Amino acid sequence: MTTDCDLHTHTSYSDGTNSVMQMAEAAMHKGLRTLGISDHAPVPWANDWCIDPARVKEEGEEIARVREGLGDKLTLLWGVELDMCSQRDDTPYDYVIGSTHELLLSDTHRSVDESEKTMLSTVREYFGGDYYAYTKAYFDTLAGWAQRDIDILGHVDIVTKFNEGGKHFDENDPRYLRPAEDAIAAIAARGHIFELNSGAVSRGYRKSVYPSMQLLRMIRDHGGRILLSSDAHAGGDIAFLFDDMEERAKACGFTHVMTPSGKGRSFIEKKLI
C-alpha cells in the first residue's frame, strides 16, 4: 500500500464514536504515518452530527496534547469538514475538506445522505419525483466548491448513497453524468484534490467506494488529483479498503496520490506502487 495517511476521520467531537487518542492508536496499529482529524464544522441549525461551536477550541487543544505525546510515532493533523452552509471561523486548520451533505432548498434544507426515506421525500416534495433534477441540484451545489477555499473535495458522488444497483436512477444516464462532469471540471480546474472515500462501504450502505469508476475517469480526464480517505467514524475503519482503492485508481490511469507536505496547507505527489 502506497498511502500511509488518512485525512478524513471523525471523533466523538462530531458524529464519530472514538476519542482523538483512540483514533491515533488505531492509525498506528494500521501502520499509518499521518492521521488527520476532520470533524464536521457547525451549521446554523440544531443537529447531532456537527461539533458544538463551544468545543472547537477544546478539540484543537486536545489534538495538540495528543500530538505532543505521540512524538515522531505519528503525525497528527487537525482538519475540518465544511458544508456550504458551515459556520467557518479563523481556526488555523492544517487542511480543509469541502463536502455537500445538504441541499439548501426554497424554504428549508434537506440532507442527501441521512436516510433513504429523506431522499425519497425530498425528490417527491421538491423535485416532482424527478431524480435527475435532484442529482443535478446536488452537482450544481457541489460545483460551488470551485469558488471556495478548501483543499480536498469530499465524496463527490455521495448523492448515490441509497442508489446501490441503480435502484432509483441510472448513473449512466446523460442527465446524471452531464452535471457531474460539469462540477468535476470546475473543481479540477481550481486545483482541489478529490478523495476516494470508503466510508459508505465500511458502514454497510454501499458495496463500492466513492466515486464510481466512471466519475473517477472523469476526474483523471480533467487533470484532477486524488487522495484516499476512509471517512472513518471509528478507529477500526481507518484506512479501510486502501489497497483496493489504490488498484481502482491505477485502473483509471492514475499514477500518483497526494499526501500532506508537512508545510501548511500544501500537498505533494506520491507515486503509486
N, C-alpha and C positions, 0 to 999 in steps of 0.2 A: 504494500500500500504506500503510495507516494504521500498522501495527505496526512500530516501529523498535527493538524489544528482543526478545531470545531468552534465556530464563532456564533452559531445560532442556538442558544440554550436558554432555558428558563429555570428560575428558582422559586422558592416559596414566597419571594417578594412579589411575584405576579401570579401566574397560573401553574407554576411548577410545584413539585412535591418535596424537593430536597433543598438543603441549605447550600450556601456558597461552598463551604468546606467539603460537604459531601459530593458535590459536583466535581470539585477539583480532585478529590481522591478517586472518583470514578474515571476521570480523564487520564490520570496517571496509570491506573490499572489497565486502561485500554492502550497504553503506550504513546499517548499524545504528548507533544512538547508545548502546545499552546491551547488554552481554553478561553473562550470568550463568554461572558455572561451578558445576555441581551434581553432583559425583561421588558415587558410592554410598557411604553410610556403612558401616562394618564390621558384619558379622553374626557370630554366635557359632560359626560353623563355617568350615573352610578352603574357600576359593573363589578364582576368578580374575577376579571382576568388581567387587569392592569395594576401596576404598582400604585400604592397610595402616594399622592404628591408629597405628603409629610414624611415619607420614608425614603425618598430618593437620596438625600444626604446620608442617611443611615446605611443604605446599601453601598454607597461609594466608600464609606469609612470601613465597612466590613470587608469589602473586596481588597482594600489597601492592607488591612491587617492580615488577611489570609495570604495575600501576595508576599508580604514580608516574611511570613513564616515558612513559605514554600521555598524561598531562596531560588536556587537555579534548577530545582526539580521540575518546575512547570512555570511557564509564562502565563499569568492570569491577566486578562484584559477586561475592561469594563465597557460594554457596548449598550445599545438601546434599540428596541424595535418600535419604530414610529408607524402610525397610521396617518392618513392625510389630515385628520382632524385632531391629532395628538397635541397636547399642550407642551410644546417644546420650550425648553429654557436654555440657559447658557452653560449647562453642565458640560465639563470638558471630557466627553466620552472618547474612548480610543477608536471607535468606529460607530457608524450609524447604519442600521438596516431600515429600509422603507418597505412596508407591506400594505396590502389592501385587504383588510378583513371586513370592511363596512362599505356599503353604498349609501351615500347621502342623497335621499330622495326628496320629493317636493315638501313633505311635511314631517319627515322622520328619518331615521337611519335603520338600515337592515343589514344584519350580518350575512356574509356569504359562506361562512364555514361553521356556524354554530350547530346547525342540525339540518337534516333533510326536510323536516317539517317547516322550518323557517324559510328555506329556499323555495319550497313549493308555494307557500303562501305569498312570498314576495313576487314570484313570477306571475301568479294569478292576480294579485291585487294591484300591482304597479306596472306590469308589462303585458296585461291582457292574455296571459298564457303563452306568450312568445318567448321561448327560451333563448333564441338568438338575439332578441332585443336585450334580454337580461345579460347575456355574456358580452354583448357589445358595450353595455353600460359599465360592466366590470372593467373591460380592457381600456375603455376611454378614461376611466378613473385611474387605472394603472399607468397610462401614458403620462399622467400628470407628474409622475416621479422624475421625468426628464427635466423638469423645471425646479426640482428641489435638491437641497444639499444633503445627499446621502452617499454612502459608499457601496452598499450592497442592496440589490433588489430581492425581496423575499418571495419565495414560492409563486412564481409567475402565473401559474395556471391553477391556483387553489380554488377557482370557481368550478373546477371539475371534481371537487372532493366527494360529492354524492352522485357522481355520474359514472361510476365503475361499469365498464362494459357498454357504454353508450346508453345507459338506462333512460335518460331524459332527452339527450340531444346528441347529434352526430359530430364528433370532434374533428371529422374530416370535411365537414360541410364548409364551403367558402364563407358562409355567413358567420361561422365561428372563427375561421382561420384569418380572414382579412383584418378584422380589428385586432386580433392577437399579433399579427405581423406588424401592423402599424405601430402598436405600442412597443414591441420589441425593437423595431428600427429606431424609434425616437430615443429609447433608453440606452441602446447600444451606442448611438451617436454621442450621447452625453458622457459616455465612458463609465457608467455604473457597472458593477460586477453582478452577474446573475448567479444565483445559487442553484445547485442541485440539492433537493431537500427531501429527506426520507421520513419526515415526521408523520405523515398520514399513513405510511406503511407500518411503522413501529407501533402506532396506536390503533391499528386494525381497521382504518377507514378505507384504505386502498390496497391494491396488490402491486402497484407500480409507483415509483417516485415522481415528484415534480422536477422538471417539466416533462411532458411527453416527448418521445423521440422526435416527433415532427416539429415541435416548438424548439427543441434543443438544436436541431439542424438549422432552424431559422436564426437562432442566436449566433451560431457559427457563421452562417452566410452573411450576417450583418456585422461581423467583426466583434461580437460580444465576447467578453471574458467571463470565466466561471470560477467558482469555488464550491466545495462540498460542505453541506451543513446537515446536522441531524434534527434540528428543531426539537431537541430533547427536552422533555418536561420532567424527566427523572434520570438519575445517573446511569442506570442500566441501558439507556437508549443513546448515550453519547457515541458518536462515530458509527451509528447504525447503518449498515449496508455501504460503507465507504468503498470497499473493494468493488462491489457491484456497480456503484455509481462511477467509479473511475473507468471501468470497462465500458460502461454506457457512453461516457464522454469520448473515449477513444474511438468507439464505433461510429460516432457522429463527426469525427475528424478533428477533435481537439487534441493538442499535443502538450498543453500546459494547464495548470491550475494556478490560481492566485493564492498568495499567503501574505500575512502581515509582514511588513518590512522591519517592524520594531521601532520605527521613527515616525511618530504621529500617525495621522490617518492616511497612511500610504501602504501600498501593496506591491509585491514583486512576483514575478512568474517563477513557477517551479515545474520542471519537466516531468510529465507523466512517464512512469517506467512500466 
